[in-house]
Each structure stands twice: as structure tokens, then as C-alpha cells.
Amino acid sequence: MSKYENTLSIFGLGGLNEIGKNMYAIEYGNDIFVIDCGNKFPDESLLGIDLIIPDITYLLENKERVKALIVTHGHEDHIGGIPFVLKKINVPVYGTRFTLGLIELKLKEHKILRETELKEITSKSLLDFGKIKVEFFKVTHSIPDCLGIVFRTPEGNIVHTGDFKFDYTPATNEHSEIHKMAQIGTEGVLLLLSESTNAERPGSTPSEQMVGTHVEEAFIKADGKVILSTFASNISRVQQVVDATNKTNRKLALLGRSMVNVVEVAMERGYLDVPDGMLIEPNQINDLPPDRVTILCTGSQGEPLAALSRLSTGDFRGVEILAGDTVILAAGPIPGNERSVTRIVDNLFTIGAKVIYGSGSASGMHVSGHGYQEDLKLMLTLMKPRYFIPIHGEMRMLHKHRLLAESIGVEEGNTFIINNGDVVDISGGVARQTRNIPAGNTFVDGMGVGDVGEIVLRDRKQLSEDGMLVIVLTMSKREKKLATDPDTISRGFVYVKNSEDLLQDVNNLIKKTVNELDDRDKREWNVIKQHVRRSVGQYLFSHTKKKPMIIPIIIEV
């Protein structure tokens, strides 16, 4: 029996000391419950990588103990990794109706929908797993059907807030169940895990209704087409666009696969009300006067292949933005995406479009779905936890959230700021952090999952910076010497026509290096390649200060 057999353990495989790829777990006895399974998108340093998902080594080692994957809501950073994990651990997935609709899209794409057990839950659901019982409460966020989770364990109640804010006038009718949160707090919360995204921002998060007013004003003032880009999953924002389109007697076209898919799910499941006859196909846009058209598209984060980016460069077949059209970016740039968004805005101004952009009060077209400091303090006040783990945030946000928790009464020293893989163990009502489990990033590259590591990325970085030099050596099989002069091919290193002298010097060096090898070394191809690679590399660095990847190829004749 493990010494942790009767210990309640909490850990994260993603979402701790980072924003994105959220994945947390509660473990007690023979049961492991996973909360969310997201992805995040790579930065410019991860060349060729499509997605980053959590490392699930620990779950794979204990997969017979994983009882459930419970999903708080349907954002990519909470559901994007699910198909990859389910291919290795076939576990029941619990989520709300809208969340399961978005998950189904992913499972269909990966062709594993039939093998997956999807179980619908609501804020009134009670799941009984024997020693652990799971309940839920409704929270408001920037996507429908969001839940917080309560794990009732023999040690005490563990609460995971999900992503939330307190919006007292939500654009939808989905109010936070504050009374239920207060009741949970009155019963006693041993440990609270609460999101930290906006822990640095003072005040309370503005209401989504503010955006609806500004969107309608912009539509009324617009002379030509209105092109609005936002997160496809922000259904309340999409509904506001639909309402403004209806009030200004326009037709609505959807551009971008995720926008089309999410709107379809939202309409099918009753979360989005679109009047009959409003939706048109993209090829019908040019059949209508510009002032009768609204385009709702993806690309608010500057993604180079998304609809807005292609529209801004005139690269979207059959649809173009004209001078005088109004373009609205109804989403704030995620940190790291500012440069890409700015590039698109510049392109739009060059076209002559009227561009409304900027987060928060700068444009009135976006409010955050994450709670500011007063929202976070209200959650802490309602829950009154003994222990606290700030999650879903970078290190500075987690530390700020810790200070907020202490300001409302969480005892100093009872907050754990931990990294992915760090485990908080609770036994006898006392929490300690003394161990960790394997955790990190798994890279998705095309069809490959986890087969790209640091060595491959290092090679890609070298290729991207200094290019490569391919050296073809034709060796005489009988005489064990060069049969012809070396053939040197440059890709991304130097332009051959402008560097003929340099490459001729390289060829002379190669011949000298090979000819000076003793007879025994000339019989070993790997030895020849190693000497050529070393001598050429040293020569090129001394003359160019570059380190191209050098690939010797030997052909024996």
C-alpha cells in the first residue's frame, strides 16, 4: 500500500505558473479525477509546433485509477487536449450541454466520437463515486454553460472555480449562483483552487452588456460592410452581433471554420437565436449592397491563416474589404499576440477601412471574461477556504492572488504557489507540498504527438537562423578516396552566386580534410562525416560568424 493511500492529493499538469493547457487532478485512494484538458498555442520559438498539450505520463502510469474527466467549460485552453488524451486513456467525459457540443466537434475530427463516453451535467448534478462525491455551481464567463466544481472528500471539501467573473447583468441569462457559493462556504471549504488571470487588475470586471451598446452604435454609424472579429466561443458577443445586424437590416455571413462550427452548435442546442433568412453564404456577399452586409469572422488574435488576417491582405477568395468598410476587433489581444494584431490593423488602415480596436474601455468592444481583483476577493469571501491554490496564471498573477487571499482572511502560509507537477497532500486536515510527479509539455506536430523533443527543436532553430549546407562526397569504393570534387549545396545559408569564392574554399578544405585521413578512417563513413563536419564548421564560423547545419552525404561508386 502506498503511503499516500489515505491522503488527499491535488496537482496540476497544466495551468500552474502559465496561462493555457489547463489540467488539474484530485486524487484519493484508488480514484483520480481530472479537471479540464486544454491546449495552448506555441510561441515563435517553437518552430513547426501546432499545439502544446499537458504531459500525461503520471495519468498513463495510473490510468486504471482515472475515474472521470470533468470539464468546467468549452474554451480551447480547457478542452483542446481532450482528443489526444482520450486516445491513450478512454475515460468518461463530464460536461454541460454546450461544452459537450464543442467536444463532440473535436472527437469527430479525430474519429473517436463513437468510442468516447460523454455524460451531460448541469449545476444541479450530483456524481457519486463512493468515497468522493462531486457537485457543481454555475459561474459566469465569456462562453455559455460554465461550472465550478465541489469535490466532497473524507478530508473535506475541495472547490475548483473554473474560469469566472461576477456579471450582475450578463448578456445571456446565465447568472452566477452566488447563493450556492455562499452555502458551500458556510459548510466549509478545506481548499480552494481559483483562477488568477486578472489578479493584477483592480476593480470589478465590466458587464458584457456594455459591449452590446457599443456594437449597436457602431453598426448604426457604419456606411459600408461591417466586419467584426471575435472569439467564436463568445456566444453572448455573437448574439449581440446578430441583434445589431437585425436592427440595421443587414445579412450575416460567417467566415472561418471555427466560427461556422461553433455557431452551428450554439444554434442547434438553443444558445443562439438567429432570425430565419439572416445567414448568407460567403459567395452571396457581393450580391448585396455593402451597407446590407455583416461579416462575423475569426482572427481577432492575429492568427496568420485565420479569416481576418487573409481579408486584411486581400487573400480571401471572393470576399474583400473595401475603403469605407468598418472593421471591429471585439476581443483584446492575448499577451504575446500584440504584434500580429497590430500588423493586421495596419493592413486594414492601408486599405482605407474604418478600424475600431483596442481592449477594454479603449474601444468599448470587449470586456474580459475573467474576474478582476474585486471579483476574486468576492469568491474568496464566499468560500472562506482554509487552504488556497491560485491557478491559471503566470507567476506574478499567482503571487498577486495570494496577497488578495491573505487580505480577506486566508492565513499566511496556507497558500501554495506551485508549478505543474508539484503535489499538495492533505492528511488529517493538514496540507503540505513536499513532492512532485512528472509534468511538462507535449508537442503536437502535424500527426505526431510527443515525437518532437528538444533536440529536434534545436535543429529547427539552427536551420531557421543560419540555414544548412549539404556536402555530397562521391567516394571510390576500390581506392577509398574522392572520385570527384565535392558538391556543396546551400539552403538558407548563403546565396551561391554571390558566394562562389567562399564555397570553393570550402570544397578545397573538404578535399584536404578527406585526403589527410589515414586509410582506416577512410573506410568508416561516420568518421569521414565527423571530420568534414568539424573542419567545415570551424572554417565557416571563423569567416562568416554563422553556424549552418552541415549535412555530409557520402555516395560510394
FIMIVEX-926660 format. One line per 4 residues: their letters; for each residue x, y, z of C-alpha. Coordinates in steps of 0.2 Angstrom, whole numbers, m for minus. Layout:
<pts>
A = X Y Z  ... .
</pts>
This chain:
<pts>
MSKY = 0 0 0  6 17 m5  10 29 10  m2 41 1 .
ENTL = m16 29 0  m27 38 13  m20 55 8  m30 68 m2 .
SIFG = m18 75 m16  m20 90 m28  m9 93 m43  m9 102 m59 .
LGGL = m2 95 m76  m5 112 m84  m11 129 m79  0 132 m65 .
NEIG = 13 146 m67  6 148 m85  m10 153 m95  m16 139 m105 .
KNMY = m17 120 m107  m26 119 m90  m27 102 m82  m28 98 m64 .
AIEY = m32 82 m54  m39 77 m37  m33 60 m30  m39 50 m16 .
GNDI = m36 31 m13  m39 22 m29  m48 37 m38  m41 51 m49 .
FVID = m52 64 m55  m45 75 m69  m52 93 m71  m51 100 m89 .
CGNK = m38 96 m103  m33 110 m113  m20 116 m125  m10 131 m129 .
FPDE = m3 138 m144  16 139 m147  26 155 m147  38 159 m161 .
SLLG = 52 149 m153  43 133 m156  46 131 m174  33 120 m183 .
IDLI = 24 115 m167  5 116 m169  m1 114 m151  6 111 m134 .
IPDI = m4 99 m123  0 93 m105  12 79 m102  1 65 m95 .
TYLL = 14 52 m90  8 51 m72  m10 48 m78  m4 34 m90 .
ENKE = 5 25 m76  m11 25 m66  m24 25 m80  m35 11 m72 .
RVKA = m37 23 m57  m43 38 m68  m62 38 m65  m68 54 m74 .
LIVT = m63 69 m84  m74 84 m78  m74 99 m90  m78 116 m82 .
HGHE = m82 125 m99  m78 124 m118  m63 136 m121  m49 129 m131 .
DHIG = m37 130 m116  m49 118 m106  m54 106 m120  m41 107 m134 .
GIPF = m31 92 m127  m45 80 m124  m44 70 m141  m26 67 m138 .
VLKK = m28 61 m121  m43 50 m124  m34 41 m137  m22 35 m123 .
INVP = m35 35 m108  m53 31 m113  m62 39 m98  m79 46 m96 .
VYGT = m80 64 m100  m92 75 m90  m98 92 m96  m113 104 m99 .
RFTL = m123 103 m115  m114 117 m124  m97 111 m118  m100 93 m124 .
GLIE = m106 100 m141  m89 108 m144  m80 92 m138  m90 82 m150 .
LKLK = m83 93 m164  m66 88 m159  m69 70 m157  m77 69 m174 .
EHKI = m62 77 m182  m51 64 m173  m63 50 m177  m65 44 m159 .
LRET = m83 50 m155  m90 33 m155  m78 26 m143  m80 40 m130 .
ELKE = m92 41 m116  m99 58 m115  m110 62 m99  m120 78 m98 .
ITSK = m121 88 m82  m129 103 m75  m126 114 m60  m139 103 m51 .
SLLD = m130 87 m55  m123 76 m41  m110 62 m46  m107 48 m33 .
FGKI = m90 39 m34  m91 31 m17  m79 40 m6  m79 55 m17 .
KVEF = m95 65 m22  m95 79 m35  m107 94 m36  m107 109 m46 .
FKVT = m112 128 m46  m115 140 m60  m102 154 m64  m102 167 m77 .
HSIP = m88 168 m90  m87 173 m109  m94 156 m115  m111 148 m110 .
DCLG = m113 134 m98  m98 136 m86  m97 127 m70  m87 127 m54 .
IVFR = m84 110 m45  m85 104 m27  m77 88 m23  m84 81 m6 .
TPEG = m70 70 1  m67 62 18  m54 75 21  m65 90 17 .
NIVH = m72 100 3  m61 105 m12  m68 118 m23  m62 122 m41 .
TGDF = m69 139 m48  m67 136 m66  m65 152 m76  m76 166 m69 .
KFDY = m82 184 m66  m96 191 m57  m108 199 m70  m124 205 m62 .
TPAT = m131 210 m79  m125 196 m91  m129 197 m109  m136 180 m108 .
NEHS = m147 174 m93  m133 164 m85  m131 172 m68  m118 166 m56 .
EIHK = m126 155 m42  m119 166 m28  m131 159 m15  m125 142 m19 .
MAQI = m107 148 m17  m111 156 0  m119 139 5  m103 129 1 .
GTEG = m93 142 10  m104 140 25  m102 121 25  m83 123 25 .
VLLL = m70 123 11  m54 114 15  m45 120 m1  m50 132 m15 .
LSES = m42 132 m32  m46 149 m41  m41 156 m57  m29 171 m57 .
TNAE = m29 178 m75  m34 196 m70  m27 196 m52  m17 212 m56 .
RPGS = m31 222 m62  m40 232 m49  m59 234 m48  m73 223 m55 .
TPSE = m74 216 m72  m86 227 m83  m103 219 m89  m104 211 m106 .
QMVG = m120 222 m109  m108 237 m111  m101 229 m127  m119 226 m134 .
THVE = m122 245 m133  m106 250 m142  m108 236 m155  m126 243 m160 .
EAFI = m119 261 m161  m105 256 m172  m117 246 m184  m129 261 m185 .
KADG = m115 273 m190  m107 261 m202  m109 266 m221  m102 250 m229 .
KVIL = m99 232 m224  m96 229 m205  m83 215 m202  m82 210 m184 .
STFA = m69 198 m177  m71 190 m160  m68 173 m151  m80 160 m159 .
SNIS = m84 153 m142  m90 170 m135  m109 166 m139  m115 181 m130 .
RVQQ = m104 193 m141  m110 183 m156  m128 186 m151  m125 205 m149 .
VVDA = m118 205 m167  m134 195 m173  m145 208 m164  m136 223 m171 .
TNKT = m137 215 m188  m155 213 m187  m158 231 m181  m149 238 m195 .
NRKL = m157 227 m208  m142 218 m214  m137 200 m218  m124 190 m209 .
ALLG = m110 179 m217  m99 168 m206  m80 166 m211  m68 154 m203 .
RSMV = m71 136 m199  m72 138 m180  m84 152 m181  m96 141 m193 .
NVVE = m94 126 m182  m97 135 m165  m112 145 m171  m119 129 m178 .
VAME = m118 120 m162  m125 135 m152  m140 137 m164  m143 118 m163 .
RGYL = m143 117 m144  m153 133 m141  m139 145 m135  m140 157 m150 .
DVPD = m155 165 m158  m153 169 m177  m168 175 m186  m173 165 m201 .
GMLI = m166 171 m218  m152 181 m209  m137 170 m213  m130 170 m230 .
EPNQ = m115 161 m238  m99 170 m242  m102 169 m260  m118 179 m258 .
INDL = m109 194 m250  m105 203 m267  m123 201 m272  m129 213 m259 .
PPDR = m125 232 m256  m111 234 m244  m122 243 m231  m133 227 m230 .
VTIL = m119 215 m225  m111 210 m209  m96 198 m209  m93 189 m192 .
CTGS = m76 181 m193  m61 173 m184  m44 180 m182  m45 193 m168 .
QGEP = m28 187 m161  m19 190 m177  m18 171 m182  m10 172 m200 .
LAAL = m21 159 m208  m37 165 m200  m51 174 m209  m47 192 m203 .
SRLS = m28 191 m207  m32 185 m225  m45 198 m228  m33 211 m222 .
TGDF = m21 206 m236  m34 203 m249  m31 184 m249  m48 178 m245 .
RGVE = m55 172 m261  m72 180 m266  m73 192 m251  m63 209 m249 .
ILAG = m63 223 m238  m66 240 m246  m61 258 m242  m75 264 m230 .
DTVI = m80 247 m223  m80 246 m204  m69 233 m196  m71 229 m177 .
LAAG = m59 219 m167  m71 214 m152  m58 205 m142  m42 210 m133 .
PIPG = m26 203 m138  m19 189 m128  m2 193 m121  11 189 m135 .
NERS = m1 192 m149  0 211 m149  12 211 m164  2 200 m175 .
VTRI = m14 210 m171  m5 227 m174  1 220 m192  m17 217 m196 .
VDNL = m24 234 m190  m10 242 m201  m15 232 m216  m34 237 m213 .
FTIG = m29 256 m212  m19 254 m228  m35 248 m237  m44 263 m230 .
AKVI = m56 254 m218  m63 262 m203  m55 251 m189  m61 250 m171 .
YGSG = m49 241 m160  m41 241 m143  m46 231 m127  m57 237 m113 .
SASG = m63 255 m112  m52 260 m127  m65 254 m139  m79 248 m129 .
MHVS = m80 232 m140  m73 220 m127  m74 216 m109  m64 202 m101 .
GHGY = m72 185 m96  m60 184 m81  m63 192 m64  m53 207 m58 .
QEDL = m47 209 m41  m64 213 m33  m72 198 m41  m58 186 m35 .
KLML = m60 194 m17  m78 190 m18  m75 172 m22  m63 170 m8 .
TLMK = m75 179 4  m89 167 m1  m79 151 0  m69 156 16 .
PRYF = m56 142 12  m43 136 25  m30 132 11  m29 141 m6 .
IPIH = m20 137 m23  m21 151 m36  m21 143 m53  m22 148 m72 .
GEMR = m10 162 m71  8 167 m73  19 168 m58  16 187 m55 .
MLHK = m3 184 m56  m2 169 m43  8 180 m31  m4 194 m33 .
HRLL = m19 182 m30  m10 176 m14  m10 193 m7  m28 196 m11 .
AESI = m32 179 m2  m22 185 14  m31 202 13  m48 193 16 .
GVEE = m43 181 29  m33 166 22  m20 163 35  m2 167 29 .
GNTF = 7 151 24  m9 142 19  m7 147 1  3 136 m11 .
IINN = 10 144 m26  16 129 m36  22 123 m53  15 110 m64 .
GDVV = 19 93 m56  20 99 m38  8 89 m27  m1 96 m12 .
DISG = m5 82 0  m18 84 13  m19 72 28  m28 75 45 .
GVAR = m34 92 38  m15 97 36  m9 102 19  9 100 14 .
QTRN = 19 102 m3  34 90 m2  34 80 m18  31 81 m37 .
IPAG = 26 70 m51  31 71 m70  24 86 m79  29 97 m94 .
NTFV = 24 100 m112  19 88 m125  21 95 m143  9 91 m157 .
DGMG = 17 92 m174  5 88 m188  0 70 m185  14 67 m172 .
VGDV = 11 69 m153  26 69 m142  39 64 m155  46 81 m156 .
GEIV = 58 85 m142  72 97 m138  84 90 m150  73 92 m165 .
LRDR = 68 110 m159  86 114 m158  89 108 m175  74 118 m182 .
KQLS = 81 134 m173  98 132 m180  90 129 m198  79 145 m196 .
EDGM = 94 156 m190  109 150 m201  102 138 m214  111 122 m219 .
LVIV = 125 116 m230  123 99 m239  140 92 m244  139 77 m256 .
LTMS = 155 67 m256  157 54 m270  170 41 m264  178 27 m274 .
KREK = 174 10 m267  190 2 m273  203 16 m270  194 24 m254 .
KLAT = 197 41 m260  187 55 m268  181 51 m285  176 68 m290 .
DPDT = 176 86 m282  164 88 m268  147 96 m272  141 109 m259 .
ISRG = 123 114 m259  117 129 m248  100 132 m242  96 147 m231 .
FVYV = 115 150 m228  122 160 m242  117 164 m260  128 153 m271 .
KNSE = 130 166 m285  137 179 m273  147 167 m263  157 156 m276 .
DLLQ = 174 160 m268  168 155 m251  161 139 m257  176 135 m267 .
DVNN = 187 137 m252  175 125 m243  177 112 m256  196 114 m256 .
LIKK = 195 112 m237  184 96 m238  196 88 m251  211 92 m239 .
TVNE = 202 85 m224  197 69 m233  214 66 m241  223 68 m224 .
LDDR = 213 54 m216  223 38 m214  217 23 m223  207 15 m209 .
DKRE = 197 31 m206  193 32 m224  184 16 m223  172 22 m209 .
WNVI = 159 34 m216  154 41 m199  172 46 m196  173 55 m213 .
KQHV = 157 64 m209  163 69 m192  179 76 m198  171 85 m213 .
RRSV = 158 92 m201  170 99 m189  183 106 m201  170 115 m212 .
GQYL = 160 121 m196  175 129 m189  180 137 m205  163 144 m209 .
FSHT = 161 152 m191  178 160 m192  174 168 m209  155 171 m208 .
KKKP = 151 170 m189  137 159 m194  134 141 m189  124 132 m203 .
MIIP = 118 114 m200  131 104 m210  125 88 m218  138 77 m226 .
IIIE = 131 64 m238  143 50 m245  140 41 m261  151 26 m265 .
V = 155 22 m283 .
</pts>
